[in-house]
Amino acid sequence: MFLEVLRTIIISCRARNPSFFGFNSITTTSIMRDVKVKANSRLAHKEEEEEKEVQILQSVSTRENEISSSLSVKSTPEIEKKYVHRVYDAIAPHFSSTRFAKWPKVAAFLESLPSGSVILDAGCGNGKYLGLNPSCFFIGCDISHPLIKICSDKGQEVLVADAVNLPYREGFGDSAISIAVLHHLSTENRRKKAIEELVRVVKSGGFVLITVWAAEQEDKSLLTKWTPLSPKYVEEWVGPGSPMNSPRVRNNPFFGLESIPETEVSTKEQKAENSPSFGLESIPETEESMREQKAAEIITETKNSMGELKDEKSIEESLEALKMNQQEYFVPWHLPYHRAEVSGASASALASGLAKKDDRKGAVVYNRYYHVFSEGELERLASGVGNAMIVDRFYDKSNWCIVLQKATSNQD
């Protein structure tokens, strides 16, 4: 009975005063609206956080790709390690003794620079240009430790470094030079990267001089002494910018030949290094390296592979076009026996096929890798470097040469 009376009183009070128990319909609606707004806010915040996470992941992925691409360009191909780095390490003293004359146009460039300039020589070799202008400060670098030691012994400021990864901060030098270096880099991407590095390390407004061997040699007879590369030497050339992707290579039948396994060379070198009695005398003069093919042999192979496809005239025309378009060569270096280390680098090189004996000339013959530049090629590469412009170009002593100037920044 009491409960029924109490229920009646409560119903009556709520009817007269909805806020009797501390809330009303308006308050209830407001609370529900607040709950809904907060829920929407949390949902929006969650979506925003998820979007940020996606952006971060995309940024990380992009950065990883950039790093991977950079590492790929900076990673030295085997052909450069064997036929550039190891060769110059082996011939350094003899090479240095033949490198003393300064090219007049390189000297004129260096002498034109303002007093007090910091000049960076990338690929300085034996340092013949270091200190040429006594009013400037020179720093040289080269990938060959023996050549750098020769420079160091002369008191020059030098260090071992790679042309595609120079160890200087941005804008460190006033000017830079790269004399006869880029043609030793085996892919277009690496050659372009080397140019970018030269521009990076000079100050805004600074100049860069680059020279490379030209395909258009003044002495045409030199080409007969060089060995065009066959596919035996290009197994590691893959990816954009590599010679293996060029139409010249893809359309030539002999570029399907089998490559020599790397392990075969490594095994031979190991045996040579571990043999105490191994010397130059143990290598017969008639032993031809399996890793060498003379131009005549390559042409014969090409003729045989093309014979069923074309008539004789077409074959000769194709071969002539091939020779005209050839840019990848091995260029010999004759190291006299009395300059060769009997039980050192030369003996190992002979055993592995990296070098061979020439008793007639009394020398160990090394092959150096070269990519000779066609007319306009160097300018095309340099024009892809966004913060530099070509201010001069010329042909000198069978070399293509350009002078770049780094763009002046807004802060300057």
Secondary structure, 3 states (H helix, E strand, C coil): CHHHHHHHHHHHHHHHCCCCCCCCHHHHHHHHHHHHHHHHHHHHHHHHHHHHHHHHHHHHHHHHHHHHHHHHHHCCCHHHHHHHHHHHHHHHHHHHHCCCCCCHHHHHHHHCCCCCCEEEEECCCCCCCCCCCCCCEEEEEECCHHHHHHHHHCCCCEEECECCECCCCCCCEEEEEEECCHHHCCCHHHHHHHHHHHHHCEEEEEEEEEEEEECCCCCHHHHHHCEECCHHHCCCCCCCCCHHHCHHHHCCHHHHCCCCCHHHHHHHHHHHHHCCCCCHHHCCCCCCCCCCCCHHHHHHHHHHHHCCCCCHHHHHHHHHHHHHHCCEEEEEEEEEHHHCCCCCHHHHHHHHCCEEEECCCCEEEEEEEEECECCCHHHHHHHCCCCEEEEEEEEECCEEEEEEEECCCCCC
